[in-house]
Amino acid sequence: MNERIIELTEINPNDFFGAQDSTITQLRTYFPKIKIVARGNKLKIYGESEILDEFEKRLEMLIKYFNRYNRLDENSIERILTSTGKEEEIRKTVGNSDVLVHGINGKLIKPETKNQRSMVSLMNENDMLFAVGPAGTGKTYTAVALAVRALKEKQVKRIILTRPAVESGENLGFLPGDLKEKLDPYMQPLYDALRDMIPHEKLQAYLENGTIQIAPLAFMRGRTLDNAFVILDEAQNTTHSQMKMFLTRMGRHAKFIITGDPGQIDLPRKQVSGLKESLLALRDIEGIGHVYLDDKDVIRHKLVKRIISAYKSIETE
């Protein structure tokens, strides 16, 4: 009798194995000739070599499903264990083509408005996308969802999220704490989006091993970003040189999304926004998409839409 040890990494074994090890119970039902012992994040399996090979294949499919959808129930386990093993058959267990990411606690994360759907389709067609609009239109959230989807589907090897830390002039040295603690106030919206989409343990592992990197724009200088999904958020606060530097970091097999609100520029009064410049300079380049979100895309509290409308009226006077 052969013995193999399978270790579950970047997965909470309690969530994967289910209440009272229900996943293990189902596996034992479908593989009665295999002895399965679960301890912590490790599985010991005993049996004939051919059956163990098939077991490992099915377990890998279950792990892939769990990673993508953050859940594993009795019906989905049964479908995966009895399927032909084809990817499209696994996808049918969920069946909603609009969903970008299956988030925490079963939350379905998908584009909610016409312009958010345009973001998705343009990102499918282009390697670079400018998504511009006021606060609350979901441009950053949709961008992060697209990045997480690309990572889960192995289209990229890492996600890089960046923002210009304008308030401190990108000189963070005077702030207390380590680098992460210095950056957190600026990067909080990005963390919030990620926490909606990736389980806590897995997100922490991604941050620790560099699969997900969150850094101020100044830290992008000198890098070539290959096999990465990169989001530049709050791009209206970049200067000419910062925006040019960022755009030229693009490496092979990379996807870039640049989001910003030209109506919320925090740069010194005489400083030209790098976002405004790039929108003009790059508007006719093939391979770069542009989408302009507006108050119709606001999905926060209903008052936010009214506030945007009120400010728009005084800013045009």
N, C-alpha and C positions, 0 to 999 in steps of 0.2 A: 504494500500500500504506500502510495506517494504522499508526501507532506509538502505543503506550500504555505508561505506566510504572506499575506497581503496587508499593506499598511495604508490607511486612509490619511491623506495629507490635505491640509487646508479645508477640512470638513469637520463639522461638529458630529462626532459619532452618535451622540444621543439623538440628534435630529435625523440622521441618515438611517439609523437602525430602527427608529420609531419607538412608540410607547410599548413597554414590555417586549422589546426586540421583535416587533411585528414584521419588520422586513426580513429578519433572519428566519422567522417562522415560515414565511412565504417561500423563501429560497430553499428551505429544507423540504417543503412540499414538492417543489418542481425538480429538486435534485436529491431524491431519497437515497441514492447510492453514495452520497458524499457526507462525511462527518464535518460539521461546521462548528467551530468554537470561536466566540467573539470575546476579546478582552481589550478594554480600552479602545484604542483606534486601530487595533490589529485583528485580522481574521486568520485563523489557522484552519486549513482545509485538508482533508485526507480522502484519498480515493484513487481510482484509476486515472492514468495520465490524460486520456482523451476526454474524459468527463470533466476533469479539472480545467482543461483548456477551454471547454465550452462555458463552464461556470465563470471563469475569469473574464471571458468575452462579455457575458451577460452582466456581470457585476460592473464592468467598465461602462456599459451602456446605461446602467442605473446611475452611476456616479456622474456621467455626462448629463443625463437628464436632471439630476438633482442640482448640479452646478448651474444649469441654464435656468431652471424654473424655481429654484429654492424650495422645492417641496417634493414629496414622494408619498403617494397614497396607494391604497390597495389596488385600485383599478389601473393606475399607471404602471405599477409593478407588474401586474398580470399581463398587460399589453406588451410591455418590453420583453418579458420572459417568453412570451409566445409569438413574438413578431419574427419576421424574416431577418431582422437586423438592419434593414435599410433605414437610412436617415429620415426619409420622407414619412415613413410609417410611424417613427417616434414623434415627429412633429404633429401628426394628426391627433395625438393624445391631448393636445391643447387646442388647436384648431382656430385661433384668432390671429389672422395674418397681420393685423394692425399693431399688435403688441410688440414693443421693442424689447422690453425686459420684464421678467416676472420678478417683482420686488419682494420685499420683506412682508411676511404675514399675508401672502397671496395677492399683494397689490399688483394690479396690471398697469404697467407704465407704457403709455402710447400717446401719439400726438392727438391733441384735443381740438385743434382748430385747423382751418384751411392752410394758414401760413406755416404752422408747425408740421403739417403733412408735407408741405413744399420743402421744408428743411430736410425731411427724411428722403424724399425722392431726389432732390438735388445732391444730397450727400452720396446717394447710391450711384449717381451719374458722374460725379466730380471728385477729385482728390482734395480740393480746397473749397471752403464755403464761408462766405461772410453772411452772418445773421445779425441784422441790425434792427433795433426797436427799443421802446421804453421799458421801464421796470415792470415786472409782473407778466410779461408776454410769454414766458416759458422758454426763451431762447437758450439760456444756460442749462436749464433742466433737461431740455430735449437734446442738447449737445452732449451732455454727460450720459444720457441714456443711449445715444448712438455709439459713444465710446465704449460703454460697458457691453453692449451687444457685440461690437466688433471683437472685444477681448474674449468674450464667452464663446464666440464662434471661431476663435483662433485666426481671425483675419489679421490681427496685430499681436505683438508680444507684450506690449506695455501701453499704459495710458499716462500721458503727461499733461497736467493741468497747471496753468500759469496765469498770473495777474500782475499788472504793474502796481507796486506798493507805493502809490503816489504820496500818501500822507507823510511818509517818512523819507521821501526822496530816494527810496530804494536803499537807504543806509540804515539797516536795522540794528546796528551794533549797540546803540544806546538803550535798546529795549531789554528788559530782564528776561532770563531764561535761555534755553537752548534754541537752536534754529527753528524747530517745529513750533515751540511756544511763541517765538517772535512772529512767525508767519500766520498762526492760527486766526487772529482777528481779520486778516485780509482774505483768507482762504475759506472762511466758515461756510459761505453758500455752496462751495464745491463739496466740502465734507458732508453737508446736509443732504445734498443730492445723492452722493455715494451711499450714505447710510440708509437711504430709502431702497437702494437697489442691490446691495451686497451684504450678506450676513456679517455680523460683527467680527467673528473670528477670522473669516476669510479676508475681510477688508484689512484687518490688522496685519495679517500675513502678507498681503499684497503691498502694504505700505512699508513693511519691514524689509521685504526682499527686493523692493524697487520695481515690482510689476506695475504699481501705481505710484507716480511721483507728483508731488504738489510743491511748486517752487515759485518764487518771484521771478519776474521777467528777466531781471539782471543776471540770474543764474543760467540763462539759456545761451549766453554769449560763448562762442567757441565750440558749441556742440553741433553734431550732425545727428538728426533724429530719424533713425531708420526703424522700420517695422513698428511704428508707433502711431497711436491716435492722439493728436495733440490739440488741446483747446486753449486758446488765448481769450480770457474773459476780461470784461471791462476795458476793451481795447481802445475806447475813446480817450483813455488817459495815457496812451503811448505817445512818445515824440516821433518825429520823422525817422531818426536814427534807430530808435528802439523797434519800430515796426519793420523797417527794412532788415534789421538784424534778425528779427524773429522769422520773417517770411523766408529768408535765405537759409534757415536751419533745416529746411525740409529735405529729408533723405529718401532713400528708396523704400517703396511699399509703405509710405506714410500717408495719413489723412490729417488735414488741418481744418479746424473750425475756428473762426474769429468772430466773437460776439461783442456787442457794444451798444451804447446808447449815446448818439451824438448830442443829445440834449442834456447830458449830465457830465460835462467835462470839468475835471478838477485841476487841470493844468494851470500854470500862471497865465494871466490874461493874454499876453503877447505870444504865447507858445501855440504853434499849430498842432492840431490833433493828428497823429499818425493814421488813425482810422479814417478820418475824412479825406486825407490825401490818398490813401490806398484805394478807397472806394472809387475815386475819380481815375487814378492811374491804371487800375487793373480791371476796369468795368468791361472791357472788350476782349480779355484774354481767355482763350478756349481752355476749358478744364477747371475754371474757377466759377462757382455758382454764387448768386446773390439772392437773398430773400429779405424783404423789409416787413417786419411785423409792426402792428399798430394797436390802438386801444381795443379793437375787436378781438384781439388775441389775449387780452388780460384775463387770467383765470384765478386771480386772487379775490379778495373781498370786493363786492360790487362797488364799494366806495373808491377803490383804487382807479377804476375806469373813469369815474366822475372827476377825481382829482387830476388825472392826466389831461382830461378834456378841459378843465378849468385853467390849468397852467398853460395849455396850448393856446387858449384864447388871449391871455395877457402877454405871452411871449411873442405873439404875432402883431400886437398893437404897435 
